[in-house]
């Protein structure tokens, strides 16, 4: 009905209905040049405490309830940033990369270790580790419990009683010089608050930032979050009444921060080294307490591809690993200068094709960590795929690296020796996330096949597929507080907005009735014989790197076939529930909480049942 049509209606006796309705009150918008779509400004975080059955998770051990619902303000695009008014969902043109909301958690004081840390476990047969007890170091005063952006508890560099090797320790050129200042923690030199760089749009520290840091409780929780072009530092300590107020918020001009990680090795009461990877291929080293930063790979001088995942190397003060979207893994040193990179070794990389038996170079070492040219970044560079690297995770024993790619492969790398040992395919579609079990025996993946999959490192096989999601699985994580030497609890979230919890015990899994073959860890030769008989291609590395006793079994890389559903056990979830209004992007487990995050900026803290948090060891529901 238009305003002109009001006169055609007979007059009403109701004086209120005799006048046209008022014009709607539209929200204030930001105007952008070039006819871009106006976007509603949202500058303040909000926190709520909803209650009711829909905000509870019923599991065998009790009821988890939603304690805090924090909604982060999502910044609009920068005025200089190109913005598509109405993106076509079917368009094939490349879009700016985005990862939704990713978190890293940091407790300032050492926490009580999960039960799994106190259990004597046998070392991996592929790592030649002796039996060891996983526990926190008594000599490392700055060690503390952390959860990285992959949702898995970070392990101290010297978590095992056996000496854990450090990447590049055999190259004297990578050994820090010993001097009077060598014991001091080095920090970046440029103040981010006073910076006039065009890379940074705006920095918003809290007006009482220094006071908030000084009054921070010793058992408090710091949370770092990246979403679109914003990076926030939050204080989510249990007794903090201003959780919605950021400690500092950084807005970037055109760069979207896609990932970040906290260095557990250098972390201290007054020191936090954080590394961030951007859609512009820039890397930012940020020291949180001093608010100073430095840029690495500035102007994409080393690699122009966006950085989709980034991790500090275990036990290293300076080295970190960046996963570029062109399928390249690059090790950088935060204190070395950048220089134009010329590969030291050039060989064509043939794409993986499931079922293909063509020989190809499985891991192209463009620059080895043992190179004599270590004057500038990069320290090492490996080409692993022609497709995007979606996620990566280091094993708890700090000897293996699990990498998942857009072409649907899980790669297991002996990164200390720069050798690819195993390639596992997805059921179909891409792998999107990966993590390790606390004892390092199992690898957990999730992807576009709507499945969580469990892989055995020692048996070199797929253990079980876990159906239950109705869309892509975006994040997976183990719950170390509900794991022991036989039972495991893990969770997964996906784009179907669901959180699923699983209880896993290898002895209780049953293969389909069509297969009676039982495979255990001591039957690895039988497994390899069966795998080879099913047209699995075995490749030997043709690099000039010397194969050592630590590289799996000395028989080269194995590319495994897709396992049939008739041969693979299926594990049902113990809990499945829609927990958000938007697709999920992150999942993490803490001693007191399950923490979830969605792509639109919601952080939700689910408090554990009281009886579960008071016991040091919990018997799992079978």
For each residue, the residues with C-beta under 8 A, 3 or more apart:
1: 5 6
2: 5
3: 6 20
4: 7
5: 1 2 8 9
6: 1 3 9 20
7: 4
8: 5
9: 5 6 12
10:
11: 18
12: 9 17 18
13:
14: 17 18
15: 18 19
16: 19
17: 12 14
18: 11 12 14 15
19: 15 16
20: 3 6
21:
22:
23:
24:
25:
26: 29
27: 40
28: 40 41
29: 26 38 39 40 41
30: 38 39 40 41 76
31: 38
32: 36 37 38 39 77 79 83
33: 36 79
34:
35: 85
36: 32 33 77 83 85
37: 32 83 85 86
38: 29 30 31 32
39: 29 30 32 76 77
40: 27 28 29 30 76
41: 28 29 30 76
42: 73 74 75 76
43: 73
44: 73 244
45: 70 71 72 73 232 234 244 245 246
46: 70 71 244
47: 68 69 70 71 243 244
48: 68 69 71
49: 66 67 68 69
50: 55 66 69
51: 55 65 66
52: 55 56
53: 56
54:
55: 50 51 52 65 66
56: 52 53 63 64 65 66
57: 63 64 65 499 501 575 577 579 594 606
58: 63 575
59: 62 63 64 501 574 575 609 621
60: 574 621
61: 482 609 611 612 618 621
62: 59 608 609 610 611 612
63: 56 57 58 59 609
64: 56 57 59 594 606 607 608 609
65: 51 55 56 57 606 607
66: 49 50 51 55 56 69 604 605 606 607
67: 49 593 605 606 607
68: 47 48 49 236 243 603 604 605
69: 47 48 49 50 66 602 603 604
70: 45 46 47 234 236 243 244 602 603 604 605
71: 45 46 47 48 601 602 603
72: 45 101 225 227 230 232 601 602 603
73: 42 43 44 45 230 601
74: 42 227 228 230 600 601
75: 42 228 229 230 251
76: 30 39 40 41 42
77: 32 36 39 81 83 229
78: 81 201 229 251 253 254
79: 32 33
80: 253 254
81: 77 78 229 253 254
82:
83: 32 36 37 77
84: 87 95
85: 35 36 37
86: 37
87: 84 91 95
88: 91
89:
90:
91: 87 88
92:
93:
94:
95: 84 87 98
96: 256 279
97: 256 258 279 306 308 325
98: 95 228 256 258 279
99: 102 226 258 259 308 585
100: 227 474 583 585 586 597 598 599 600
101: 72 225 226 227 585 586 597 598 599 600 601 602 603
102: 99 149 225 226 227 258 259 260 585 586 597
103: 147 149 223 224 225 586 588 595 597 603
104: 146 147 148 149 223 224 260 261 262 274
105: 146 147 221 222 223 224 588 590 595
106: 144 146 221 222 223 224 262 267 272
107: 110 111 144 145 146 219 220 221 222
108: 144 216 218 219 220 222 269
109: 144 218 219
110: 107 136 143 144 145
111: 107 144 145 219 591
112: 591 616
113: 117 118 135 136 145
114: 117 153 438 480 481 483 591
115: 118 119 480 481 483 484 616 617 618
116: 119 134 438 439 480 483 484 485
117: 113 114 134 135 136 159 438 480
118: 113 115 133 134 135
119: 115 116 133 134 439 484 485
120: 131 132 133
121: 131 132 133 134 439 441 485
122: 131
123: 127 128 129 130 131 132 162 397
124: 127 128 129 395 397 399 400 440 441 457 458
125: 128 458 521 524
126: 400 421 457 458 552 553
127: 123 124 397 399 400 550
128: 123 124 125 549 550
129: 123 124 132 160 162 397 399
130: 123 162
131: 120 121 122 123
132: 120 121 123 129 160 161 162
133: 118 119 120 121 160 161
134: 116 117 118 119 121 155 159 160 396 438 439
135: 113 117 118 159
136: 110 113 117 140 143 156 159
137: 140 143 156 158 159
138:
139:
140: 136 137 143 156 158
141:
142: 266 267 268 269 271
143: 110 136 137 140 156 264 267
144: 106 107 108 109 110 111 264 267
145: 107 110 111 113 153 154 591
146: 104 105 106 107 153 154 262 264 267
147: 103 104 105 151 152 153 154 588 589 590 595
148: 104 151 152 154 261 262 311
149: 102 103 104 259 260 261 586
150: 391 393 433 434 435 475 477
151: 147 148 435 475 476 477 586 587 588 589
152: 147 148 393 435 436 477 478 588
153: 114 145 146 147 438 480 589
154: 145 146 147 148 262 264
155: 134 159 264 314 396 398
156: 136 137 140 143 159 264 265
157: 164 166 264 265 314 315 316 398
158: 137 140 163 164 315
159: 117 134 135 136 137 155 156 164 396
160: 129 132 133 134 164 397
161: 132 133
162: 123 129 130 132
163: 158
164: 157 158 159 160 314 315 397 398 399
165: 169 398 399 416
166: 157 169 313 314 315 316
167: 313 314 315 316 319 331 369 415 416
168: 171 174 316 319 331 369 379 380
169: 165 166 174 175
170: 370
171: 168 174 175 369 370 371 374
172: 175
173: 372 374
174: 168 169 171 319 333 369 374 379
175: 169 171 172
176: 182 317 318
177: 182
178: 182
179: 182
180:
181: 184
182: 176 177 178 179
183:
184: 181
185: 266 268 271
186: 335
187: 271 287 290 292
188: 285 286 287 290 292 293 294
189: 292 294
190: 195 197 292 293 294
191: 194 195 291 292
192: 195 200 203 250 286 291 292 293
193: 203 205 291
194: 191
195: 190 191 192 200 203 293
196:
197: 190 200
198: 253
199: 252 253 255 282 295
200: 192 195 197 203 250 251 252 253
201: 78 229 251 252 253
202: 250 251
203: 192 193 195 200 248 249 250 251 291
204: 246 248 249 250 251
205: 193 209 247 248 249 291
206: 209 212 245 246 247 248
207:
208: 211 212
209: 205 206 212 213 247 248
210: 213 214
211: 208 214 215
212: 206 208 209 215 216 235 247
213: 209 210 216 247 289
214: 210 211
215: 211 212
216: 108 212 213 220 222 235 237
217: 220 237 239 240
218: 108 109
219: 107 108 109 111 237 238
220: 107 108 216 217 235 237 238 239 240
221: 105 106 107 235 236 237 238 590
222: 105 106 107 108 216 233 234 235 236 247 272
223: 103 104 105 106 233 234 235 236 603
224: 103 104 105 106 231 232 233 234 260 262 274 288
225: 72 101 102 103 231 232 234 597 603
226: 99 101 102 230 231 232 257 258 259 260 276
227: 72 74 100 101 102 230 232 601
228: 74 75 98 256 257
229: 75 77 78 81 201 251 252 253 254 255 256 257
230: 72 73 74 75 226 227 249 250 251 252 257
231: 224 225 226 249 250 252 257 260 276
232: 45 72 224 225 226 227 246 248 249 250
233: 222 223 224 246 247 248 249 288
234: 45 70 222 223 224 225 243 246 247
235: 212 216 220 221 222 223 240 242 243 247
236: 68 70 221 222 223 240 243 603 605
237: 216 217 219 220 221 240
238: 219 220 221 592
239: 217 220
240: 217 220 235 236 237 243
241:
242: 235 245
243: 47 68 70 234 235 236 240
244: 44 45 46 47 70
245: 45 206 242
246: 45 204 206 232 233 234 249
247: 205 206 209 212 213 222 233 234 235
248: 203 204 205 206 209 232 233 288 291
249: 203 204 205 230 231 232 233 246
250: 192 200 202 203 204 230 231 232
251: 75 78 200 201 202 203 204 229 230
252: 199 200 201 229 230 231 255 256 257 278
253: 78 80 81 198 199 200 201 229
254: 78 80 81 229 280
255: 199 229 252 278 279 280 282
256: 96 97 98 228 229 252 278 279
257: 226 228 229 230 231 252 260 276 277 278 279
258: 97 98 99 102 226 277 278 279 306 307 308 309
259: 99 102 149 226 276 277 307 308 309 310
260: 102 104 149 224 226 231 257 274 275 276 277 310
261: 104 148 149 274 275 310 311 312 320
262: 104 106 146 148 154 224 267 272 273 274 312
263: 266 267 272 273 274 275 312 317 320
264: 143 144 146 154 155 156 157 267 312
265: 156 157 312 314 315 316 317
266: 142 185 263 271 273 317
267: 106 142 143 144 146 262 263 264 271 272 273
268: 142 185 271 272
269: 108 142
270: 289
271: 142 185 187 266 267 268 287 289
272: 106 222 262 263 267 268 287 288 289
273: 262 263 266 267 285 286 287 312 334
274: 104 224 260 261 262 263 285 286 287 288
275: 260 261 263 283 284 285 286 310 312 320 334
276: 226 231 257 259 260 283 284 286 310
277: 257 258 259 260 283 306 307 308 309 310 322
278: 252 255 256 257 258 281 282 283 284 306 307
279: 96 97 98 255 256 257 258 306 307
280: 254 255 300 306
281: 278 297 300 303 304 305 306 307 324
282: 199 255 278 295 296 297 298 299 300
283: 275 276 277 278 295 296 297 307 310 322 332
284: 275 276 278 293 294 295 296
285: 188 273 274 275 293 294 295 296 334
286: 188 192 273 274 275 276 292 293
287: 187 188 271 272 273 274 290 291 292 293
288: 224 233 248 272 274 291
289: 213 270 271 272
290: 187 188 287
291: 191 192 193 203 205 248 287 288
292: 187 188 189 190 191 192 286 287
293: 188 190 192 195 284 285 286 287
294: 188 189 190 284 285 334
295: 199 282 283 284 285 298
296: 282 283 284 285 332 334 338 377
297: 281 282 283 300 301 302 303 322 332 338 377
298: 282 295 301 338
299: 282
300: 280 281 282 297 303 304 305
301: 297 298 338 339 340 341
302: 297 330 332 338 339 340 341 377 378
303: 281 297 300 324 326 328 330 341
304: 281 300
305: 281 300 324 325 326 328
306: 97 258 277 278 279 280 281 324 325
307: 258 259 277 278 279 281 283 310 322 323 324 325
308: 97 99 258 259 277 323 324 325 388 389 390 391
309: 258 259 277 322 323 389 390 391 392
310: 259 260 261 275 276 277 283 307 320 321 322 323
311: 148 261 320 321 392 393 394
312: 261 262 263 264 265 273 275 316 319 320 321
313: 166 167 316 319 320 321 331 394
314: 155 157 164 166 167 265 394 398
315: 157 158 164 166 167 265 398
316: 157 166 167 168 265 312 313 319 320
317: 176 263 265 266
318: 176 333 334 335 336
319: 167 168 174 312 313 316 331 332 333 334 379
320: 261 263 275 310 311 312 313 316 331 332 334
321: 310 311 312 313 329 330 331 332 392 401
322: 277 283 297 307 309 310 329 330 331 332
323: 307 308 309 310 328 329 389 391 392 403
324: 281 303 305 306 307 308 327 328 329 330 389
325: 97 305 306 307 308 388 389
326: 303 305 386 388
327: 324 383 384 385 386 387 388 389 405
328: 303 305 323 324 366 381 382 383 384 389
329: 321 322 323 324 381 382 383 384 389 392 403
330: 302 303 321 322 324 378 380 381 382
331: 167 168 313 319 320 321 322 369 378 379 380 381
332: 283 296 297 302 319 320 321 322 336 377 378 379
333: 174 318 319 336 377 379
334: 273 275 285 294 296 318 319 320
335: 186 318
336: 318 332 333 374 375 376 377 379
337: 376 377
338: 296 297 298 301 302 376 377
339: 301 302 375 376 377
340: 301 302
341: 301 302 303 367 377 378 381
342:
343: 346 366 367 381
344: 366 367 368 371 373
345: 364 365 366 367 368 543
346: 343 366
347: 361 364
348: 361
349: 360 361 364 383 385 386
350: 358 359 360 361
351: 360 385 386 387 407
352: 356 360 385 407 409 423 559
353: 356 358
354: 408 425 561 562
355: 535 561 562
356: 352 353 537
357: 535 537
358: 350 353
359: 350 537 539
360: 349 350 351 352 539
361: 347 348 349 350 364 542
362: 420 423 539 541 557 559
363: 382 383 384 413 418 419 420 541 543 557
364: 345 347 349 361 382 383 384
365: 345 368 380 381 382 418 543 545
366: 328 343 344 345 346 381 382 383
367: 341 343 344 345 371 373 378 379 380 381
368: 344 345 365 371 380 418 545
369: 167 168 171 174 331 379 380 418
370: 170 171 545
371: 171 344 367 368 374 380
372: 173
373: 344 367
374: 171 173 174 336 371 379
375: 336 339
376: 336 337 338 339
377: 296 297 302 332 333 336 337 338 339 341
378: 302 330 331 332 341 367 381
379: 168 174 319 331 332 333 336 367 369 374
380: 168 330 331 365 367 368 369 371 418
381: 328 329 330 331 341 343 365 366 367 378
382: 328 329 330 363 364 365 366 413 418
383: 327 328 329 349 363 364 366
384: 327 328 329 363 364 389 403 405 411 413 420
385: 327 349 351 352 388 389 405 406 407 409 411
386: 326 327 349 351 407
387: 327 351 405 406 407
388: 308 325 326 327 385 405 406
389: 308 309 323 324 325 327 328 329 384 385 392 403 404 405 406
390: 308 309 404 405 406 430 431 432 433
391: 150 308 309 323 403 404 431 432 433 434
392: 309 311 321 323 329 389 401 402 403 404 434
393: 150 152 311 401 402 434 435 436
394: 311 313 314 398 400 401 402 436
395: 124 398 399 400 401 402 436 440 457
396: 134 155 159 436 438 439 440
397: 123 124 127 129 160 164 400 440
398: 155 157 164 165 314 315 394 395
399: 124 127 129 164 165 395 414 415 416 550
400: 124 126 127 394 395 397 412 413 414 415 421 440 457
401: 321 392 393 394 395 412 413 415
402: 392 393 394 395 410 411 412 413 434 436 443
403: 323 329 384 389 391 392 410 411 413 434
404: 389 390 391 392 409 410 411 430 431 432 433 434 445 447
405: 327 384 385 387 388 389 390 408 409 411 430 431
406: 385 387 388 389 390 430
407: 351 352 385 386 387 430
408: 354 405 425 426 428 429 430 431 447 448
409: 352 385 404 405 423 424 425 426 431
410: 402 403 404 422 423 424 425 426 431 434 443 445 455
411: 384 385 402 403 404 405 420 422 423
412: 400 401 402 420 421 422 423 424 443 457
413: 363 382 384 400 401 402 403 418 419 420 421
414: 399 400 417 418 419 420 421 550 551 552
415: 167 399 400 401 418
416: 165 167 399 550
417: 414 545 547 548 550 551
418: 363 365 368 369 380 382 413 414 415 543 545
419: 363 413 414 541 543 545 547 551 552 557
420: 362 363 384 411 412 413 414 423 541 557
421: 126 400 412 413 414 551 552 557 558
422: 410 411 412 460 552 557 558 559 560
423: 352 362 409 410 411 412 420 557 558 559 560
424: 409 410 412 455 462 560
425: 354 408 409 410 560 561 562
426: 408 409 410 429 430 431 445 447 448 449 453 562
427: 449 451 453 465 562 565
428: 408 448 449
429: 408 426 447 448 449 472
430: 390 404 405 406 407 408 426 447 448
431: 390 391 404 405 408 409 410 426 434 445 446 447 448
432: 390 391 404 446 447 448 472 473 474
433: 150 390 391 404 445 446 447 473 474 475 476
434: 150 391 392 393 402 403 404 410 431 443 444 445 446 476
435: 150 151 152 393 443 444 476 477 478
436: 152 393 394 395 396 402 440 442 443 444 478
437: 440 441 442 443 444 478 483 488 490
438: 114 116 117 134 153 396 478 480 483
439: 116 119 121 134 396 483 485
440: 124 395 396 397 400 436 437 457
441: 121 124 437 456 457 458
442: 436 437 454 455 456 457 463 488 504
443: 402 410 412 434 435 436 437 454 455 456 457
444: 434 435 436 437 452 453 454 455 476 477 478 490
445: 404 410 426 431 433 434 452 453 455 476
446: 431 432 433 434 451 452 453 469 472 473 474 475 476 492 494
447: 404 408 426 429 430 431 432 433 451 453 472 473
448: 408 426 428 429 430 431 432 472
449: 426 427 428 429
450: 467 469 470 471 472 473 494
451: 427 446 447 465 466 467 469 473
452: 444 445 446 465 466 468 469 473 476 490 492 500 502
453: 426 427 444 445 446 447 462 464 465 466
454: 442 443 444 462 463 464 465 466 504 571
455: 410 424 442 443 444 445 461 462 463
456: 441 442 443 459 460 461 462 463 506 521
457: 124 126 395 400 412 440 441 442 443 460
458: 124 125 126 441 521 524
459: 456 463 519 520 521 523 524 527
460: 422 456 457 524 527 528 531 558 560
461: 455 456 519 527 531 560 563
462: 424 453 454 455 456 465 560 563 568
463: 442 454 455 456 459 506 509 569
464: 453 454 504 509 568 569 570 571
465: 427 451 452 453 454 462 565 568 569 570 571
466: 451 452 453 454 492 500 502 570 571 572 573
467: 450 451 570 572
468: 452 498 500 572 573 576
469: 446 450 451 452 472 473 492 494 496 498 500
470: 450 494 496 498
471: 450 494 495 496 583
472: 429 432 446 447 448 450 469 494 495
473: 432 433 446 447 450 451 452 469 476 492 493 494
474: 100 432 433 446 493 494 495 583 584 585 586
475: 150 151 433 446 492 493 494 584 585 586 587
476: 151 433 434 435 444 445 446 452 473 490 491 492 587
477: 150 151 152 435 444 490 491 492 587 588 589
478: 152 435 436 437 438 444 483 488 489 490 589
479: 482 483 489 490 491 501 589 594
480: 114 115 116 117 153 438 483 589
481: 114 115 589 591 612 618
482: 61 479 487 489 612 618 620
483: 114 115 116 437 438 439 478 479 480 487 488 489
484: 115 116 119 487 617 620
485: 116 119 121 439
486: 505 506 507
487: 482 483 484 503 504 505 620 622
488: 437 442 478 483 503 504 505
489: 478 479 482 483 501 502 503 504 620
490: 437 444 452 476 477 478 479 501 502 504
491: 476 477 479 499 500 501 502 587 589 594
492: 446 452 466 469 473 475 476 477 499 500 502 587
493: 473 474 475 498 499 500 579 584 585 586 587 596
494: 446 450 469 470 471 472 473 474 475 497 498 500 583 584
495: 471 472 474 583 584
496: 469 470 471 578 583
497: 494 578 579 580 581 582 583 584 598
498: 468 469 470 493 494 576 577 578 579 584
499: 57 491 492 493 575 576 577 579 584 587 594 596
500: 452 466 468 469 491 492 493 494 573 575 576
501: 57 59 479 489 490 491 573 574 575 576
502: 452 466 489 490 491 492 571 573 574
503: 487 488 489 574 620 621 622
504: 442 454 464 487 488 489 490 509 571
505: 486 487 488 508 509 620 622
506: 456 463 486 509
507: 486
508: 505 622
509: 463 464 504 505 506 569 571
510: 569
511: 515 516 517 518 567 568 569
512: 515 565 566 567 568 569
513:
514: 566 567
515: 511 512 566 567
516: 511
517: 511 530
518: 511
519: 459 461 523 526 527
520: 459 523
521: 125 456 458 459 524
522:
523: 459 519 520 526 527
524: 125 458 459 460 521 527 528
525: 528 529
526: 519 523 529 530
527: 459 460 461 519 523 524 530 531
528: 460 524 525 531 532 558
529: 525 526 532 533
530: 517 526 527 533 534
531: 460 461 527 528 534 536 558 560 561
532: 528 529 536 538
533: 529 530
534: 530 531 561
535: 355 357 561
536: 531 532 558 559 560 561
537: 356 357 359 559
538: 532 555 556 557 558 559
539: 359 360 362 556 557 558 559
540: 556 557
541: 362 363 419 420 545 547 556 557
542: 361
543: 345 363 365 418 419
544:
545: 365 368 370 417 418 419 541
546:
547: 417 419 541 551 554
548: 417 551
549: 128 554
550: 127 128 399 414 416 417
551: 414 417 419 421 547 548 554
552: 126 414 419 421 422 555
553: 126
554: 547 549 551
555: 538 552 558
556: 538 539 540 541
557: 362 363 419 420 421 422 423 538 539 540 541
558: 421 422 423 460 528 531 536 538 539 555
559: 352 362 422 423 536 537 538 539
560: 422 423 424 425 460 461 462 531 536 563
561: 354 355 425 531 534 535 536
562: 354 355 425 426 427
563: 461 462 560 567 568
564: 567 568
565: 427 465 512 568 570
566: 512 514 515
567: 511 512 514 515 563 564
568: 462 464 465 511 512 563 564 565
569: 463 464 465 509 510 511 512
570: 464 465 466 467 565
571: 454 464 465 466 502 504 509
572: 466 467 468
573: 466 468 500 501 502 576
574: 59 60 501 502 503 621
575: 57 58 59 499 500 501
576: 468 498 499 500 501 573
577: 57 498 499
578: 496 497 498
579: 57 493 497 498 499 584 596 604
580: 497 584 596 598 602 604
581: 497 598 600 602
582: 497 598 599 600 602
583: 100 471 474 494 495 496 497 598 599
584: 474 475 493 494 495 497 498 499 579 580 587 596 597 598 599
585: 99 100 101 102 474 475 493 597 598 599
586: 100 101 102 103 149 151 474 475 493 595 596 597
587: 151 475 476 477 491 492 493 499 584 594 595 596 597
588: 103 105 147 151 152 477 594 595 596
589: 147 151 153 477 478 479 480 481 491 593 594 595
590: 105 147 221 593 594 595
591: 111 112 114 145 481 608 613
592: 238 607 608 613
593: 67 589 590 605 606 607 608
594: 57 64 479 491 499 587 588 589 590 605 606 608
595: 103 105 147 586 587 588 589 590 603 604 605 606
596: 493 499 579 580 584 586 587 588 603 604 606
597: 100 101 102 103 225 584 585 586 587 601 602 603 604
598: 100 101 497 580 581 582 583 584 585 601 602
599: 100 101 582 583 584 585
600: 74 100 101 581 582
601: 71 72 73 74 101 227 597 598
602: 69 70 71 72 101 580 581 582 597 598
603: 68 69 70 71 72 101 103 223 225 236 595 596 597
604: 66 68 69 70 579 580 595 596 597
605: 66 67 68 70 236 593 594 595
606: 57 64 65 66 67 593 594 595 596
607: 64 65 66 67 592 593
608: 62 64 591 592 593 594 612 613
609: 59 61 62 63 64 612 613
610: 62 613 614
611: 61 62 614 615
612: 61 62 481 482 608 609 615 618
613: 591 592 608 609 610
614: 610 611
615: 611 612 618
616: 112 115
617: 115 484
618: 61 115 481 482 612 615
619:
620: 482 484 487 489 503 505
621: 59 60 61 503 574
622: 487 503 505 508
